[in-house]
């Protein structure tokens, strides 16, 4: 094992379709990226079998799983032998650089904060979501870690998000927007009006309020919000996309002529599906904790798991923790 | 003029494309619905000319307009002769039954509350938006009248929304949901957790939390939220739809074969555009004030204005104010 390889822990038992899709995702990731070592965390028998098939897989026994419905903080404390806390300890003791799981978002957040610990100076870690803009991706954060926020937290989200877009996505000068219900500075609810004032005062790269309709229209690179609003917006995007595809499918399937049309368009439709497919992204980064935590969609298939692992590796290579620490100094 | 005709005031100078599209919209509405009388409110010369063309048009002089950027409450007080306050006074004195404007949303809300007045028992009027669900429309409210809310307000929104869906949309037993970030009752921010408890206790037709992704997937008929969250969600739906159409257009225009595909699909694509077109809806009802106020999109074309007028007439015929008064008793 060489030292320049990136070491990633993968939760083999996280997500709705685990362990099958996780096992497949690990092997697919290994075949696409030869410079990673996977610490496969999960049921002893399963991970030992995986390790036999490829010497780049290190088995790590963790015989419990935290369910989606369990209270995250309690679960992390009680089930010390579950996949998520076991992998978080691998981050804490420096065994691995990154950790990917499609399991409980709440458990990932708790493990990141309570076990791995926050980066120096970070008040509250947040979850980012990379949205597919027309020309370039947009990082929206927080999308669910902090349902109730204070303006100071959004200032940090903006600084952390700026660091992410610079170091991971290569955007030279990221523009920050505040998710709000009017373009003018004085619009909004009490919280967003206060936050706008703070961002205007403290953030050089603040470009003003961003309305829901402008989220993905390329005006901003980072859009900050409290975790409640961000989660509603993120899931509304997913729901709208799903509804549009349903309408589109009905239109294409409505008669013999439209079916021919669908056949003529099949590769372009696949491309469109890919552009708007959450599995293409692989996962949402948890930002502000030590190490790199990436949270996959619970419904991920093998492709989603593979992309999540590759994204985790990419983020590790960008030395994001250092960039975040510098950004909030 | 017969008494069974519905009398609707129309702001001829409201919206980005006024007065041209408003004039066209009025004549289109009159040709589709023979049982309405239009009170055309606006510049004296213009509305007098309109009245000459059709005896079902009554001219009402109002020589000022409230701009989109003006402070609504101040503008209503200072510009007493502007279209929106003039029309609201027609509601107050019983001259007309309904009022449609594609002008300033804030001014409509202020005029509805300060001039027409609230329906007995209503704490805070709210703006509803009828979203295009897959099988049936969904009323989301509030979408912008009240940026900061208390749980009791959302309970009233639920009651008012239920009355609207029953009397205007003919839904026998509307199901109410609370826009939130998790399906379980205990999920959310402090506000939504409190609101969930109140709705569980007081509302017979409360069916639990609704996540953003389920907004338009037919599980609920009414989804309540504070005006900040609702406005973000509404505009995010618009933005996502716009982005999807951009991607789709690019796909159809990418080569000679896909252009043939587009030609074969043209009528279905128009149908899809129609399903997701905000102008088809015509406007958002302001709910809780006396009389019927319907707010059109600022960017409405003639079709949007026409549909807004027809929707206003339909709502008047449903005797909504009485239904709302009964619902919140």
Boltz contact constraints between the chains, C-beta under 6 A:
constraints:
  - contact:
      token1: [A, 134]
      token2: [B, 243]
      max_distance: 6.0
  - contact:
      token1: [A, 134]
      token2: [B, 246]
      max_distance: 6.0
  - contact:
      token1: [A, 147]
      token2: [B, 189]
      max_distance: 6.0
  - contact:
      token1: [A, 148]
      token2: [B, 189]
      max_distance: 6.0
  - contact:
      token1: [A, 148]
      token2: [B, 190]
      max_distance: 6.0
  - contact:
      token1: [A, 181]
      token2: [B, 228]
      max_distance: 6.0
  - contact:
      token1: [A, 181]
      token2: [B, 231]
      max_distance: 6.0
  - contact:
      token1: [A, 189]
      token2: [B, 147]
      max_distance: 6.0
  - contact:
      token1: [A, 189]
      token2: [B, 148]
      max_distance: 6.0
  - contact:
      token1: [A, 189]
      token2: [B, 228]
      max_distance: 6.0
  - contact:
      token1: [A, 190]
      token2: [B, 148]
      max_distance: 6.0
  - contact:
      token1: [A, 211]
      token2: [B, 235]
      max_distance: 6.0
  - contact:
      token1: [A, 212]
      token2: [B, 232]
      max_distance: 6.0
  - contact:
      token1: [A, 212]
      token2: [B, 235]
      max_distance: 6.0
  - contact:
      token1: [A, 212]
      token2: [B, 236]
      max_distance: 6.0
  - contact:
      token1: [A, 212]
      token2: [B, 239]
      max_distance: 6.0
  - contact:
      token1: [A, 213]
      token2: [B, 235]
      max_distance: 6.0
  - contact:
      token1: [A, 213]
      token2: [B, 238]
      max_distance: 6.0
  - contact:
      token1: [A, 213]
      token2: [B, 239]
      max_distance: 6.0
  - contact:
      token1: [A, 215]
      token2: [B, 239]
      max_distance: 6.0
  - contact:
      token1: [A, 216]
      token2: [B, 239]
      max_distance: 6.0
  - contact:
      token1: [A, 216]
      token2: [B, 243]
      max_distance: 6.0
  - contact:
      token1: [A, 228]
      token2: [B, 181]
      max_distance: 6.0
  - contact:
      token1: [A, 228]
      token2: [B, 189]
      max_distance: 6.0
  - contact:
      token1: [A, 229]
      token2: [B, 232]
      max_distance: 6.0
  - contact:
      token1: [A, 231]
      token2: [B, 181]
      max_distance: 6.0
  - contact:
      token1: [A, 232]
      token2: [B, 212]
      max_distance: 6.0
  - contact:
      token1: [A, 232]
      token2: [B, 229]
      max_distance: 6.0
  - contact:
      token1: [A, 232]
      token2: [B, 233]
      max_distance: 6.0
  - contact:
      token1: [A, 233]
      token2: [B, 232]
      max_distance: 6.0
  - contact:
      token1: [A, 233]
      token2: [B, 236]
      max_distance: 6.0
  - contact:
      token1: [A, 235]
      token2: [B, 211]
      max_distance: 6.0
  - contact:
      token1: [A, 235]
      token2: [B, 212]
      max_distance: 6.0
  - contact:
      token1: [A, 235]
      token2: [B, 213]
      max_distance: 6.0
  - contact:
      token1: [A, 236]
      token2: [B, 212]
      max_distance: 6.0
  - contact:
      token1: [A, 236]
      token2: [B, 233]
      max_distance: 6.0
  - contact:
      token1: [A, 236]
      token2: [B, 236]
      max_distance: 6.0
  - contact:
      token1: [A, 237]
      token2: [B, 240]
      max_distance: 6.0
  - contact:
      token1: [A, 238]
      token2: [B, 213]
      max_distance: 6.0
  - contact:
      token1: [A, 239]
      token2: [B, 212]
      max_distance: 6.0
  - contact:
      token1: [A, 239]
      token2: [B, 213]
      max_distance: 6.0
  - contact:
      token1: [A, 239]
      token2: [B, 215]
      max_distance: 6.0
  - contact:
      token1: [A, 239]
      token2: [B, 216]
      max_distance: 6.0
  - contact:
      token1: [A, 240]
      token2: [B, 237]
      max_distance: 6.0
  - contact:
      token1: [A, 240]
      token2: [B, 240]
      max_distance: 6.0
  - contact:
      token1: [A, 243]
      token2: [B, 134]
      max_distance: 6.0
  - contact:
      token1: [A, 243]
      token2: [B, 216]
      max_distance: 6.0
  - contact:
      token1: [A, 244]
      token2: [B, 244]
      max_distance: 6.0
  - contact:
      token1: [A, 246]
      token2: [B, 134]
      max_distance: 6.0
  - contact:
      token1: [A, 247]
      token2: [B, 272]
      max_distance: 6.0
  - contact:
      token1: [A, 247]
      token2: [B, 275]
      max_distance: 6.0
  - contact:
      token1: [A, 251]
      token2: [B, 268]
      max_distance: 6.0
  - contact:
      token1: [A, 251]
      token2: [B, 272]
      max_distance: 6.0
  - contact:
      token1: [A, 254]
      token2: [B, 268]
      max_distance: 6.0
  - contact:
      token1: [A, 257]
      token2: [B, 264]
      max_distance: 6.0
  - contact:
      token1: [A, 258]
      token2: [B, 265]
      max_distance: 6.0
  - contact:
      token1: [A, 258]
      token2: [B, 268]
      max_distance: 6.0
  - contact:
      token1: [A, 261]
      token2: [B, 261]
      max_distance: 6.0
  - contact:
      token1: [A, 261]
      token2: [B, 264]
      max_distance: 6.0
  - contact:
      token1: [A, 261]
      token2: [B, 265]
      max_distance: 6.0
  - contact:
      token1: [A, 264]
      token2: [B, 257]
      max_distance: 6.0
  - contact:
      token1: [A, 264]
      token2: [B, 261]
      max_distance: 6.0
  - contact:
      token1: [A, 265]
      token2: [B, 258]
      max_distance: 6.0
  - contact:
      token1: [A, 265]
      token2: [B, 261]
      max_distance: 6.0
  - contact:
      token1: [A, 268]
      token2: [B, 251]
      max_distance: 6.0
  - contact:
      token1: [A, 268]
      token2: [B, 254]
      max_distance: 6.0
  - contact:
      token1: [A, 268]
      token2: [B, 258]
      max_distance: 6.0
  - contact:
      token1: [A, 272]
      token2: [B, 247]
      max_distance: 6.0
  - contact:
      token1: [A, 272]
      token2: [B, 251]
      max_distance: 6.0
  - contact:
      token1: [A, 275]
      token2: [B, 247]
      max_distance: 6.0
